[in-house]
Amino acid sequence: MFTGDLIDGKKAGEWGLATMTLPPDELEAATSKLANRIADVPRSHLAMHKLIVNQVMLNMGVEQTQMMATLFDGITRHNPEGLWFRRHAQVQGFKAVIEWRDGGRPIPEGDEARALAREIDARSR
C-alpha cells in the first residue's frame, strides 16, 4: 500500500493475504471444489456467518475507515503532489510517472510540485 507495488498470488500467500495459492492449471478445479463445499452448507448457516463477519468488520470500524479513505483519496488527488502526479501522467503517460517513482526519483512536494505542475500545463498547451 505504501509503495504502490503490485504483488502476485504467490507473494500474497507468503504474506498471509491469501488463503491459498495454486498454479494456474489447478485453479479452476480448486475453485469448483471450494464452491461445492460452500454450496453444501445450509443457507441459514451461511447467512449467520455472513452477519457475524459483517458485524466484526463494523466493530473494527470499516465504515469509518472507508469514509476516511475516501476523504484522504480526495485530498491527495488535489494537493500539490497529487496534482503534479496526475498532470505528469496525463502528459507523459501513466507508465512514465510510475517509472519516475520506481526509478528512485522522489515525487516533488509543496512549492516544487506546484511549479512543476504549472510547467507541465504550460508545455501541454
Backbone bond lengths (Angstrom), bond angles and torsions (degrees), N, CA, C in turn:
res aa  C-N    CA-C-N  psi(-1)  N-CA   C-N-CA  omega(-1)  CA-C   N-CA-C  phi
1 M - - - 1.443 - - 1.535 110.37 -
2 F 1.318 116.72 -37.87 1.462 119.07 -177.23 1.516 113.02 -76.96
3 T 1.330 117.63 -24.39 1.459 120.11 -176.77 1.522 113.21 -103.21
4 G 1.325 117.86 -22.85 1.457 121.06 -174.52 1.511 112.46 79.84
5 D 1.325 117.23 5.26 1.460 120.52 -179.96 1.523 110.53 -69.40
6 L 1.337 115.46 143.83 1.454 121.10 174.69 1.523 108.75 -85.77
7 I 1.337 116.22 146.06 1.458 119.61 174.11 1.523 107.91 -125.83
8 D 1.324 116.05 151.74 1.453 119.45 178.78 1.522 110.14 -90.77
9 G 1.329 115.96 176.95 1.456 120.93 -177.51 1.521 112.83 -61.69
10 K 1.319 116.30 -37.87 1.467 120.04 179.63 1.522 110.38 -61.15
11 K 1.333 116.77 -46.74 1.462 121.40 179.83 1.534 110.00 -64.72
12 A 1.333 117.56 -39.62 1.469 121.04 177.68 1.524 110.19 -59.59
13 G 1.327 117.31 -40.26 1.465 121.22 176.97 1.515 111.75 -65.08
14 E 1.343 116.28 -43.34 1.463 120.92 179.09 1.518 111.51 -61.37
15 W 1.326 116.48 -35.93 1.463 121.34 -178.83 1.529 112.82 -84.77
16 G 1.331 117.33 -3.65 1.459 120.22 -179.39 1.518 113.87 80.79
17 L 1.336 117.17 17.68 1.461 121.06 179.57 1.525 112.30 -90.92
18 A 1.328 116.84 -10.20 1.460 122.07 178.87 1.524 108.30 -129.67
19 T 1.316 116.15 144.83 1.458 121.40 -179.54 1.516 111.09 -67.05
20 M 1.326 116.42 -41.73 1.462 120.89 178.13 1.517 108.99 -152.40
21 T 1.321 114.65 159.11 1.464 120.31 174.51 1.522 107.48 -129.73
22 L 1.314 114.75 144.68 1.461 120.98 -176.62 1.520 110.06 -139.14
23 P 1.325 116.56 155.27 1.465 118.90 171.36 1.532 109.28 -65.77
24 P 1.316 118.31 150.71 1.467 121.13 -177.24 1.526 114.69 -52.09
25 D 1.318 117.27 -36.79 1.465 119.05 -176.46 1.534 112.86 -73.45
26 E 1.340 118.33 -11.28 1.468 121.71 178.21 1.534 112.38 -104.30
27 L 1.316 116.54 -7.46 1.465 120.83 -172.16 1.528 113.31 -64.22
28 E 1.313 118.00 -48.07 1.465 120.69 -176.74 1.531 111.49 -61.82
29 A 1.311 117.66 -44.27 1.472 121.03 -179.68 1.525 110.66 -64.73
30 A 1.325 117.22 -41.80 1.463 120.39 179.98 1.522 111.14 -67.27
31 T 1.333 116.47 -37.99 1.466 120.49 178.56 1.526 110.18 -65.05
32 S 1.310 117.38 -43.76 1.471 120.79 178.38 1.523 110.99 -63.13
33 K 1.321 117.16 -41.62 1.461 121.13 179.18 1.533 110.64 -61.35
34 L 1.323 116.60 -44.47 1.465 120.26 178.84 1.529 111.04 -65.71
35 A 1.318 117.16 -43.42 1.472 120.75 179.04 1.524 110.98 -60.34
36 N 1.336 116.73 -39.96 1.467 120.19 178.51 1.526 111.46 -67.19
37 R 1.322 117.56 -37.79 1.470 119.72 176.27 1.522 110.40 -62.24
38 I 1.325 116.43 -44.46 1.471 120.46 -179.64 1.522 109.92 -65.22
39 A 1.329 117.18 -38.60 1.471 120.92 -179.38 1.528 111.66 -63.07
40 D 1.321 117.34 -23.82 1.464 121.21 179.74 1.530 113.05 -81.86
41 V 1.317 117.81 -11.83 1.467 120.88 179.15 1.528 107.79 -79.83
42 P 1.337 117.45 134.06 1.470 119.17 179.23 1.535 111.53 -56.15
43 R 1.319 116.05 139.64 1.471 121.46 -177.19 1.528 111.91 -56.49
44 S 1.346 116.34 -38.50 1.470 118.21 -179.58 1.529 110.67 -63.06
45 H 1.329 118.15 -35.33 1.464 121.20 178.35 1.530 110.45 -69.66
46 L 1.319 115.73 -42.22 1.468 119.23 177.34 1.525 110.99 -60.49
47 A 1.332 115.67 -42.39 1.470 119.93 179.77 1.529 110.60 -62.34
48 M 1.347 116.78 -43.36 1.465 119.36 179.72 1.525 111.28 -66.91
49 H 1.329 117.24 -39.22 1.470 120.34 177.89 1.526 110.12 -62.51
50 K 1.319 116.21 -42.31 1.469 119.94 179.15 1.525 110.62 -63.00
51 L 1.333 117.17 -42.09 1.460 120.58 177.97 1.528 111.35 -61.58
52 I 1.328 116.69 -41.21 1.469 120.38 178.83 1.526 111.17 -64.45
53 V 1.333 116.31 -47.45 1.465 119.58 179.05 1.521 110.13 -59.61
54 N 1.329 117.23 -45.02 1.465 120.54 179.04 1.528 111.26 -62.22
55 Q 1.334 117.30 -39.60 1.463 120.52 -179.63 1.528 110.90 -65.50
56 V 1.325 115.93 -41.21 1.468 119.67 177.27 1.527 109.93 -60.45
57 M 1.328 116.37 -44.73 1.473 120.18 179.12 1.521 110.70 -61.25
58 L 1.337 116.75 -42.61 1.467 119.88 178.71 1.523 110.54 -63.40
59 N 1.332 116.54 -42.97 1.463 120.32 179.44 1.523 111.94 -62.82
60 M 1.325 116.07 -31.45 1.462 120.36 178.94 1.534 111.03 -78.52
61 G 1.311 117.09 -8.03 1.455 120.00 176.93 1.516 114.57 92.81
62 V 1.337 117.28 31.81 1.462 119.51 -176.16 1.535 111.80 -61.76
63 E 1.325 117.83 -38.63 1.470 119.34 -179.03 1.526 110.89 -65.86
64 Q 1.326 116.00 -43.72 1.465 119.54 178.80 1.522 110.83 -66.26
65 T 1.335 115.83 -38.01 1.461 120.14 178.55 1.521 110.78 -63.78
66 Q 1.335 117.03 -43.48 1.466 120.09 178.59 1.524 110.76 -64.19
67 M 1.321 116.62 -38.65 1.458 119.76 178.91 1.530 110.30 -64.71
68 M 1.342 117.05 -45.12 1.458 120.34 179.83 1.534 111.15 -65.41
69 A 1.340 117.10 -39.43 1.459 120.35 179.58 1.525 110.54 -62.51
70 T 1.327 116.63 -40.69 1.464 120.54 178.46 1.525 110.62 -64.89
71 L 1.317 115.98 -43.60 1.464 120.80 179.31 1.534 110.23 -62.98
72 F 1.325 116.77 -48.52 1.462 120.35 -178.56 1.526 111.58 -65.91
73 D 1.328 117.69 -35.28 1.455 120.55 176.43 1.525 110.00 -60.31
74 G 1.329 116.06 -44.75 1.460 119.79 178.16 1.517 112.50 -62.59
75 I 1.320 116.23 -41.22 1.467 120.31 179.43 1.528 110.15 -63.92
76 T 1.334 116.83 -47.26 1.474 118.87 -176.07 1.519 112.08 -68.06
77 R 1.311 118.02 -25.69 1.464 119.51 177.47 1.529 111.87 -75.71
78 H 1.328 116.53 -18.89 1.458 119.69 -174.92 1.523 113.62 -117.16
79 N 1.346 117.85 4.97 1.453 118.07 173.42 1.523 108.15 -86.12
80 P 1.323 119.19 171.06 1.470 119.73 -175.24 1.525 113.95 -55.12
81 E 1.335 116.65 -40.14 1.454 120.02 -178.51 1.530 111.18 -67.23
82 G 1.312 116.42 -43.06 1.459 120.90 179.19 1.516 112.21 -65.63
83 L 1.340 116.45 -39.75 1.465 119.95 178.17 1.528 110.67 -64.77
84 W 1.352 116.50 -43.16 1.451 119.08 177.16 1.520 110.53 -60.58
85 F 1.330 117.54 -47.29 1.466 122.24 -177.72 1.526 110.29 -58.26
86 R 1.339 116.11 -47.67 1.469 120.21 -178.69 1.528 111.04 -64.51
87 R 1.338 117.61 -44.87 1.462 119.55 -178.88 1.529 111.33 -66.17
88 H 1.312 116.61 -40.63 1.462 119.74 177.91 1.528 109.87 -61.13
89 A 1.327 116.90 -42.85 1.471 120.92 178.91 1.520 111.39 -65.74
90 Q 1.331 117.51 -38.64 1.458 120.37 -179.55 1.525 111.72 -66.01
91 V 1.332 116.74 -39.18 1.460 120.48 -175.64 1.532 111.38 -86.50
92 Q 1.327 117.14 -46.69 1.466 121.14 -174.86 1.528 112.99 -94.22
93 G 1.324 116.51 -16.12 1.459 120.88 -176.84 1.525 110.83 102.55
94 F 1.331 114.98 149.64 1.458 120.46 -177.63 1.530 111.24 -61.61
95 K 1.326 115.93 -39.50 1.462 119.93 -179.45 1.529 110.31 -59.69
96 A 1.312 117.44 -39.88 1.468 121.14 -178.86 1.525 111.51 -64.47
97 V 1.310 117.44 -40.88 1.466 119.33 -178.83 1.524 110.71 -71.40
98 I 1.325 117.36 -32.73 1.468 120.64 176.35 1.527 109.72 -70.12
99 E 1.341 116.69 -40.00 1.464 119.55 176.14 1.526 110.42 -62.17
100 W 1.336 116.73 -37.98 1.478 121.34 176.29 1.523 108.87 -58.23
101 R 1.322 114.83 -54.02 1.464 120.49 -177.22 1.530 111.65 -61.90
102 D 1.338 116.47 -48.43 1.461 120.24 -175.16 1.523 112.55 -77.39
103 G 1.322 116.78 -13.71 1.461 120.60 178.31 1.511 113.06 -81.72
104 G 1.323 116.72 1.74 1.456 119.94 177.72 1.513 114.21 94.45
105 R 1.330 116.64 -2.27 1.466 118.85 177.60 1.523 108.35 -80.24
106 P 1.306 118.05 128.11 1.468 119.00 -179.54 1.523 111.14 -69.50
107 I 1.302 115.48 147.80 1.460 120.24 173.95 1.522 107.26 -72.45
108 P 1.319 117.70 128.00 1.458 120.50 -178.82 1.532 111.03 -57.64
109 E 1.315 115.63 146.42 1.458 120.67 -179.91 1.519 110.73 -122.04
110 G 1.333 114.89 158.59 1.456 122.98 171.61 1.518 114.43 51.68
111 D 1.345 115.43 -128.66 1.463 120.94 -176.03 1.525 112.44 -62.61
112 E 1.329 116.80 -35.02 1.470 119.66 177.84 1.533 110.13 -63.37
113 A 1.331 117.41 -42.88 1.468 121.48 178.53 1.523 110.62 -63.63
114 R 1.341 116.67 -41.87 1.473 120.30 178.40 1.530 110.56 -60.59
115 A 1.338 116.29 -46.47 1.467 120.54 -178.29 1.525 110.98 -63.99
116 L 1.314 117.52 -43.82 1.466 120.31 179.70 1.526 111.58 -66.44
117 A 1.331 117.34 -37.52 1.469 120.35 177.91 1.532 109.82 -63.92
118 R 1.342 116.75 -41.42 1.470 120.06 177.84 1.527 110.53 -64.80
119 E 1.326 116.12 -38.94 1.465 120.86 178.62 1.531 110.60 -63.86
120 I 1.307 116.69 -42.89 1.465 120.45 177.38 1.528 110.11 -62.31
121 D 1.343 116.80 -42.75 1.472 120.86 178.41 1.519 110.37 -59.86
122 A 1.329 116.75 -44.97 1.476 121.07 -177.85 1.534 110.53 -64.12
123 R 1.327 117.39 -41.49 1.464 120.20 -179.72 1.512 112.77 -68.61
124 S 1.329 116.60 -30.46 1.471 119.59 -174.80 1.523 112.17 -83.89
125 R 1.312 118.21 -5.91 1.472 120.59 -179.69 1.491 111.91 -83.93
